[in-house]
Amino acid sequence: MGITFSFMPILAREMGGTGVTQSMLVSMHLGVVALGNLAASALVHRVGSRRLVYLSFGLLAVGISTAALAPSLAVLFVAQFCLGLAQGINNPVLMGLSIRYVTDAERTTAVGLHQSVYAVGMFAGPWLSGILAGAFGLRPMLE
């Protein structure tokens, strides 16, 4: 999320993008997340949750790598599309897996644990990425 909502718009601005371009980049990402959610619910029974998790992490790697090497704004939009699709797929699948094998009475605890781990990542990831970007520059932080 730190990449999507902060570093990608900064990178777009560095590549000559306007405020409208930055807004389009983030808005497109949110739309693609919704498409990823729909795709996950349609595919999980046919493809399996494990394959969807692998697919989503592969898409994350492609998106981040593409953003790090993007020579133009158009390629940056492709990277953002991959990141949105990956996040749209992995969030519901991982949430479902976190409660798959627990009893009904323990599901709230399992979801709470999942959200706690997610919250730590939501804080620590952008914080550490910001430190790395400040020390080495924006593109090396993505690599």
HUZI-V656562 format. One record per pair of residues at least 12 apart in sequence whose ideal C-beta (glycine too) atoms are under 10 Angstrom apart, sorted by the first residue. I is the first residue (numbers start at 1). GAP is how many residues later the second one is. Records with the same first field share a line. If there is no record, write none. Layout:
I->GAP / GAP
//
This chain:
1->28 / 82 / 86 / 117 / 120 / 121 / 124 / 125
2->119 / 120 / 121 / 122 / 123 / 124 / 125 / 126 / 127 / 128 / 131 / 139
3->26 / 57 / 60 / 61 / 64 / 65 / 76 / 77 / 80 / 122 / 123 / 126 / 138 / 139
4->21 / 22 / 25 / 26 / 29 / 59 / 63 / 75 / 76 / 79 / 80 / 83
5->20 / 21 / 24 / 25 / 121
6->20 / 120 / 123 / 124 / 127
7->57 / 60 / 119 / 122 / 123 / 126 / 131 / 132 / 134 / 135
8->14 / 17 / 18 / 21 / 55 / 56 / 59 / 62 / 68 / 69 / 71 / 72 / 75 / 130 / 134
9->12 / 13 / 14 / 16 / 17 / 67 / 71
10->12 / 123 / 128
11->14 / 56 / 57 / 59 / 62 / 65 / 68 / 69 / 122 / 127 / 128 / 131
12->12 / 13 / 14 / 55 / 58 / 61 / 64 / 65 / 68
14->124 / 125
15->55 / 56 / 57 / 58 / 59 / 60 / 61
16->56 / 57
17->56 / 59 / 60
21->52 / 55 / 56
24->49 / 53 / 56
25->48 / 51 / 52 / 54 / 55 / 56
26->54 / 58
28->49 / 52 / 53 / 56
29->34 / 48 / 50 / 51 / 52 / 53 / 54 / 55 / 56 / 58 / 59
30->54 / 57 / 58
31->50 / 53 / 57
32->48 / 49 / 50 / 51 / 52 / 53 / 54 / 55 / 56
33->50 / 51 / 52 / 53 / 54 / 55 / 56 / 58
34->50 / 54
35->46 / 49 / 50 / 53 / 54
36->16 / 20 / 23 / 47 / 48 / 49 / 50 / 51 / 52 / 53 / 54 / 55 / 56 / 57
37->48 / 50 / 51 / 52 / 54 / 55 / 56
38->50 / 51 / 54
39->13 / 16 / 46 / 49 / 50 / 53
40->12 / 15 / 16 / 45 / 48 / 49 / 50 / 51 / 52 / 53 / 54 / 56
41->48 / 51 / 52 / 55
43->12 / 46 / 50
44->45 / 48 / 49 / 52
48->45
49->43 / 44 / 45 / 47 / 48 / 51
50->43 / 47
51->42
52->37 / 38 / 40 / 41 / 42 / 44 / 45
53->36 / 37 / 40 / 41 / 44
54->36
55->30 / 31 / 34 / 35 / 38
56->29 / 30 / 31 / 32 / 33 / 34 / 35 / 37 / 38
57->29 / 32 / 33
58->24 / 28
59->22 / 23 / 24 / 25 / 26 / 27 / 28 / 29 / 30 / 31
60->22 / 23 / 25 / 26 / 27 / 29 / 30
61->21 / 25
62->16 / 17 / 20 / 21 / 23 / 24
63->15 / 16 / 17 / 18 / 19 / 20 / 21 / 22 / 23 / 24 / 79
64->15 / 18 / 19 / 22 / 77 / 78 / 79
65->14 / 17 / 77 / 78
66->12 / 13 / 14 / 15 / 16 / 17 / 76
67->12 / 13 / 15 / 16 / 71 / 72 / 75 / 76
68->70 / 71 / 72 / 73 / 74 / 75
69->70 / 73 / 74
70->69 / 72
79->63
91->27
94->20 / 24
95->15 / 16 / 19 / 20 / 23
97->17
98->12 / 13 / 14 / 15 / 16 / 17 / 19 / 20
99->12 / 14 / 15
128->13
129->12 / 13
//
